Amino acid sequence: MHEFNNKVVVITGGSEGIGKALVDLFIQQGAKVATCGRNYDKLYQLQSKYSGKPLVIHAADVSKEQDCVNFINVVIKQFGTIDILINNAGVSMRSLVADVELDTIRKVMDINFWGTVYCTKLALPYILQNNGTVVGVSSIAGYRGLPGRSGYSASKFAVNGWLESLRTELLTSGTNIMWVCPGFTTSNIRNAALNKEGKAHGETPMDESSMMSSAECANHIMRAIQKRKRTLVLSFTGKRTVFLNRFFPSLADKLVRKFFFKNGELVK
């Protein structure tokens, strides 16, 4: 507990799923936590749960630069600095490239990639002063393009590449840059995934009963931050996918196709 006691931890997208689990965990670890999300009611419920604890909430859409500016300003006004930034806010999509509207891909890229860029750039001066950590919650889709998730994969490839560039720039600075690929985790991201028209599906074809819980995922992320890891790929399926895609890409094409399609139709 002592490692995170009084550390300032900023988590985007903290109103549900992995983000909320991270808020819960770091509050329990004695950290000062700030989080943002688009749903103020859910953020308020979170704040009510931790009444009297050092938790700052702020309604923000990370795809909008000014919202990110306002959020980081609120954090600095309240806590004075930032030790750890976890870029967790994100959105997925489900649509074939032939069907999807370009605005849907643009929306996914704005939230997942630009949201990470905005918040990281704004928080970085404080994190550098503290030899802190920047985390990007990415995806296996950032290592392997997934059918029906073209915009999502593109955004996560972009996040991985951008953070890798930043890590290399800061390699001797004492600041750690890390990206995490949870694999399939129980959260609302699939229900909130955008359809071809950019609207939330509201349902998921995936069976979430056997997936890793958000709380377990949050624990893995916290331990990786402690160990100042470079990357974290969770789940056997995720590690196998990364391995196959690197060394046997043609085989990976076929296996991924088989997983997501049935009788020529996208089913997952």
Phi, psi and omega in degrees: 000328187296331184298323182255000181299122180069006172286145179266113183246122181252126184232118176275150180065047187264011185275345181198172175061218182299321180300314179295319178298323177292319176301310179305313186293314183287330172298316179297331181276001177088011180281159168269122190242138172234137179218157179226163177187170181274339183261101184295325181300317179292323177295320180295320177299321179294316179296321179296323179299325183247038177304129182091350177266157180284076180234125176251131176244151179206128177285122182204147172252109187293348177285350180253119184304316183295325175298320178293319176301313181297319181296309181296323177299320178296318179299313182293322178297323183277315189248342175087342182198180175219130177260320185224131174242125176246107179279091185255334184302133180191166178219147178253186179206156174220105178187143175290150180302323181296336185256334191288144174279144183299327180297331178294313177298319180298319180296317178298315180296320181297319181285307189286314182273301184295328175299319177294317180296311182302306186294321179295314181299321182286324183274341190302318181303322180286320180294322177298320179298329185258006185050046187271208187222138170247129179240136170248121175277101185259222185192159170302332177296347175273352175251333186220120178298129183251133179296140182080355180231038187302313180293322179295312178300316180301317182293322182283326171301318180295317178299312180300315181294319181294316180291327176295319176298315180296318179301317181294320177299325187256017189303327182255013186271342186092355177263136181257135177243128186219145172235143188241135178239095187291337190077196181287120182230145179293116179196181181270003190296328180283324175295325181272358181303141183279143174272189185298336181265003178084017179252152183295135178296318181079002178205166180223139176278355184274145174273109186272356186295332183258006183277159174299140179284157177298323180295318178295318178299317179299320178297319177298317181296316180299316180294324178293325176294317178303317183276357180053050180289163176274309180222159176218115176248117183262153177080145179297319180299319179296313180296320179295320180296316179298316181297310182296320182292331180282317188255336181224063188299324180293321176295319178300320177307312184292318181292320178293318177302315181296325182291320188265345183241148173220124183055039177079001182249140176291121184242351180228000000 
